[in-house]
Amino acid sequence: MPIYSFVCPSCGTMSELFMSVADYLIPACMDCNCDMRRKYEPPAIHVFEERHHAGLGERVKSKQHMHEVMRRKEEEYYARVGDTIKFQEP
């Protein structure tokens, strides 16, 4: 269920509620008992940040880069072991 933000037009109190998309509930302000209004905010978007991946031992710039590094590391491993490549794209 998404989180919706509400603000009171009278006193400015803000609150957040977990609500179903199908529910149309207008909460009352806990301070002044006035009907609150929905505050529209942009959706939360997760951005992949460049970071050091401890398991791979190097910096990863994106998910695609991480898969390339994983494929390369696996190829290097199986070249040492002498087996076929087992990596599959997700």
Buried (B, 14 or more C-beta within 10 A) or exposed (E): EEEBBBBBEEEEBEBEBEBEEEEEEEBEBEEEEEEBEEEEEEEEEEEEEEEEEEEEEEEBEEEEBBBEBBBEBEEEEBEEEEEEEEEEEE
